[in-house]
Amino acid sequence: MQPVAGIGLRSPHLADIARDRPATGFLEIHAENYLANSPALRTVERLREDYEFSVHAVGLSLGSVDGLDEAHLDRVAALIRRLEPTLVSDHLSWSFTDGRYFNDLLPLPYTEEALQVVERNVRRLQERLGRQVLVENPSCYLAFAHSTLSEPEFLAELARRTGCGLLVDANNIVVTAHNLRLDTRAWLQELPPAAIGQYHLAGHAVNDADGEPILIDDHGSGVGEGVWSLFGEIVRRYGPRPTLVEWDTDLPALDVLLDEARQAGRALAAEAESNARAA
């Protein structure tokens, strides 16, 4: 996929996009919304004729010590075969244990033991899909005292061991850095540039926790100034990559979402032009 900007395809916008075919770099769907044969999936298949797609899973539970749910993996694999997306991704998190799913992306301790679990699951996922998968940095609200690796060190080592790619979410970095009092620039320095395959942008909310502001990754507003600023730094550091604007709650009109993607696209194009002049 070319380093262009696209939008998350959400069901309230599906009919408008199917009717008008607005210009955007690509569309991304959440895998778990399309695992059953449905009219919505058939609409997505028709859109596949005009758009490149990425598939973003939220339920594979790459950090589960129980391993991947093979039945769920089979359904995701069938969707990937059906749509043949350009990119496939999931999160550095877990949400499944003892046959039960939790409605959240739960955090991992960044230890060698956890790394071995995620390594095993990513290897199994890539083997089953027959392709590279991107792993996204999560939003964090707490840190484990016994973690021995930083989050970017963990991701870098996972990429080295498995050959997976990385999905760098600028909003998640901002949320994590604020909540855990981290330096975003130091966070970025530890990532392996060659492994980065995609960027995500989104909005977040500010909540109060006993008088302290915390950031919540709710994807319920426009991309904030701090995220745009960090995105510019990421693009200058690592170069243009396919970039997605996510908006999952309090969805705006489709034109608002497309405008944000165009803003991201301008940043990608400006950096590509700067690189071409320097070459």
Steps between C-alpha positions, in 0.01 A plus 500: 500500500623849416555741792156659477238589760172317544208470739343237720184365337221510758146373441325844513715611206478177302202596284642846420836358395336226295285757321747788450841325489679802655871539434717364781823305512357179644234364733555301817251269668497327835519129426255401774221705340511291182559139604148389403363506147273805493376779273762729655780259410370471144501881477861501619584244232358731235698792643810283475477546122567876541703532820800343661417356842669431829351265758550590865416225749413574861436151638790273411647550849865479403605513866287208619693226680231258380608556141279616217138392483522274195132533413525878505825483304330288234226762458753782471703299251187441288431876497858573395474250214170653392612865499873465429585822688834670459565521876392293801555605861411445865615630839768431758245395761284212616124456536440124519558237770333175606257524210375845602537826309526835675377816330833678526861496385674404824863586575802273521806512721799561278712203603683220322228257606227716345713555192523124446120472523441776247775364274333158493159650422626735229687215335182290502294789361741571216530130421121463483452811285807440285604863526662761720283658769551843658489532879373828648626673813209529747382787716617446858354619828736320737846346495599166649767540768676181391526590128861466388459646149353825376203472266700595186779259601239225533353581159842522336604161635166348396554626146855365496396153620186454289542721195174674583457867416403783731198727491598825672198674652590863571193555718586198712853631552364836616251331736759262642770764536266734688356236730833336583708820494719387209691699241355450152831568328678240709216257422547552126877453505470133592287390203657318201412714193502210253225319691249786492222433251213732594401797715175567684353833610202558728354722769495449875307627801630665819360361826561588862647241734520629857593843378747378239415517129530170314458445130254237375540349154133522400524584127209734557627833369726656241875449507640738763781750449742296709438192286537697176828641630634157594381358167707763320803395701436133431472559125820706498682232699375186323362628172153471347297185564133417436311701763153441639269744677287311752171627642283244681263685736297819453558462129499823300372553147705309247645823356657584837680167509613536140635848576716358779634236262581771248693689767701186576551446127644850461754429774602175328527669159707789639749262658520291183569814299767611747667160481494510119667843497769379739574184300 
